[in-house]
Amino acid sequence: MIRICPSILNADRNNLASEILKIAKSSDFLHLDVMDNIFVPNKTFDLFESERIIKECPIPVDTHLMIIDPEISVKKYCEFGSRSVTFHFEATKNANLCIENIRNSGARVGVAIK
């Protein structure tokens, strides 16, 4: 099965809600790239922006955490309603805790290696 999961990384941040609505009509998921400018050299959405996007999104959200120490906040992304959460193995001190928190929330787990 093929699923369409576009990223909003290049969306117009001033019109994010309308940008999301445009892709929601023909997408299965919304891909939310979260970068902290520590693990990767870019910064995108912080925790509060991510919460708003996830809670207001009309389609399920696939969250990709490109942040250092994801074990600190992975549970929050699940609580916000992410349908799946991917974190980077080398960014965490406790991959098992990340996996456990995601699984316990009912979300799908993704593990990436940089």
C-alpha positions as CSV (number, residue, x, y, z in Angstrom):
1,M,0.0,0.0,0.0
2,I,1.3,3.4,-1.0
3,R,0.7,6.3,1.4
4,I,1.1,10.0,0.6
5,C,2.9,11.8,3.5
6,P,4.1,15.3,2.4
7,S,6.3,17.4,4.6
8,I,5.5,21.0,5.5
9,L,9.1,21.9,5.8
10,N,9.0,24.3,2.9
11,A,5.4,25.5,3.6
12,D,4.7,29.2,4.0
13,R,4.9,29.6,7.8
14,N,2.7,32.7,7.6
15,N,-0.1,30.7,6.1
16,L,0.6,27.3,7.6
17,A,-3.0,26.4,8.3
18,S,-4.1,27.0,4.7
19,E,-0.9,25.2,3.4
20,I,-1.8,22.2,5.5
21,L,-5.4,22.2,4.2
22,K,-4.2,22.2,0.6
23,I,-2.2,19.0,1.1
24,A,-4.7,17.4,3.4
25,K,-7.2,16.8,0.6
26,S,-4.9,14.5,-1.2
27,S,-2.6,13.1,1.6
28,D,-2.8,10.2,4.1
29,F,-0.5,11.8,6.6
30,L,1.3,15.1,7.3
31,H,5.0,14.7,7.8
32,L,6.3,17.1,10.5
33,D,10.1,17.5,10.6
34,V,11.2,18.7,14.0
35,M,14.8,20.0,14.1
36,D,16.5,21.6,17.0
37,N,19.6,23.2,15.4
38,I,21.7,21.0,17.7
39,F,21.4,17.4,16.3
40,V,21.0,18.9,12.8
41,P,22.1,22.3,11.7
42,N,18.6,23.7,11.2
43,K,15.7,24.7,13.4
44,T,12.1,24.2,12.4
45,F,9.1,23.8,14.8
46,D,9.5,24.0,18.6
47,L,7.5,21.9,21.0
48,F,4.6,24.5,21.2
49,E,4.4,25.0,17.4
50,S,4.4,21.2,17.0
51,E,1.6,20.8,19.5
52,R,-0.6,23.3,17.7
53,I,0.1,21.7,14.3
54,I,-0.5,18.2,15.5
55,K,-3.7,19.0,17.4
56,E,-5.2,21.1,14.6
57,C,-4.2,19.0,11.6
58,P,-7.2,17.4,9.8
59,I,-5.1,14.3,8.9
60,P,-2.8,12.1,11.0
61,V,0.6,13.4,11.7
62,D,3.9,11.5,11.2
63,T,6.5,13.3,13.4
64,H,10.2,13.0,12.6
65,L,12.3,14.1,15.5
66,M,15.7,15.3,14.5
67,I,16.6,16.5,18.0
68,I,19.1,15.7,20.7
69,D,17.8,13.6,23.6
70,P,14.4,12.7,22.1
71,E,13.7,10.6,25.2
72,I,13.0,13.9,27.0
73,S,10.1,15.0,24.8
74,V,9.0,12.0,22.7
75,K,6.1,11.3,25.1
76,K,4.8,14.8,24.6
77,Y,4.6,14.3,20.8
78,C,2.6,11.2,21.4
79,E,0.3,12.9,23.8
80,F,-0.3,15.7,21.3
81,G,-1.6,13.0,18.9
82,S,1.2,12.0,16.5
83,R,0.1,8.8,14.8
84,S,3.8,7.9,14.3
85,V,7.0,9.2,15.7
86,T,10.5,8.6,14.3
87,F,13.6,9.5,16.3
88,H,17.3,9.1,15.5
89,F,19.1,6.3,17.3
90,E,22.4,8.2,17.7
91,A,20.6,11.3,19.2
92,T,19.3,9.4,22.3
93,K,20.9,8.0,25.4
94,N,18.0,5.6,25.9
95,A,16.5,4.3,22.6
96,N,14.5,1.7,24.6
97,L,12.7,4.4,26.6
98,C,11.8,6.2,23.4
99,I,10.5,3.1,21.8
100,E,8.5,2.1,24.9
101,N,6.9,5.6,25.3
102,I,5.9,5.6,21.6
103,R,4.5,2.1,21.7
104,N,2.6,2.7,25.0
105,S,0.9,5.7,23.4
106,G,-0.4,3.6,20.5
107,A,1.7,5.4,17.9
108,R,3.9,3.7,15.4
109,V,7.7,3.7,16.1
110,G,10.3,4.7,13.6
111,V,14.0,4.6,14.3
112,A,16.4,6.4,11.9
113,I,20.2,6.4,11.7
114,K,21.8,9.6,10.5
